[in-house]
Amino acid sequence: MSPRQSLINAVLEGDQATVKLEVMEAVSRGEKANEIMNEGLIAAMDIVGAKMEAEELYIPEVLLSAKAMAAGVAILRPHLSGDAGKHRGSVVIGSVFGDIHDIGKNLVKMLLESAGFLVTDLGINVESEKFLAAVRENKANIVCMSALLTTTMPGMKDVITKLEENSLRDQVKIIIGGAPVSEVYAKKIGADAYGADAGAAVRIAKSFSEK
């Protein structure tokens, strides 16, 4: 059993009070903040992402776990060293132009942050030029786009075209998702991957960051 199992369990249960207590006690014992983060909080959210992808957890439960994890991170942040604070990658995320849906996007954002990514959330109804500017400004290596309407899906291709025209396409991996989106559509428009749900999107992002 992992020495962090009680902390992991608290995150899985969405128990913020226990997460805070476990983290504070570990810090008071002189344990390294980056180890508490990686072996406890991030390890727990890796499990959450896998369980969501397997449909063993649903959105309300995932949100509770993400909030519990955030409560622990807030305590650890002052104790993290520069190296421990390094991010897994820089992600730009948004719902494409014309699309005002954000529940799925917000969940992906929370899980990406929980997994150690630096996430720039552009929000909803995002024009391709804004994606382009954000990639430049944040030196992003992953772009995540969401569309919940068939009429807004072409906005994904517009973003890819803009990145190509500005010689930035090779700099980023592109993940797309949303109810009407599919693996076939991802290949058609030149995206790198299709995330069927938030758990899958984060797993794919992690696989890109490890290459």
PyMOL commands that set and color helices and strands:
alter all, ss='L'
color gray80, all
select helices_A, chain A and resi 5-12+16-28+33-53+59-79+103-114+128-138+154-165+169-171+183-189+198-209
alter helices_A, ss='H'
color red, helices_A
select strands_A, chain A and resi 90-95+118-121+142-146+173-177+193-194
alter strands_A, ss='S'
color yellow, strands_A
deselect
rebuild
show_as cartoon
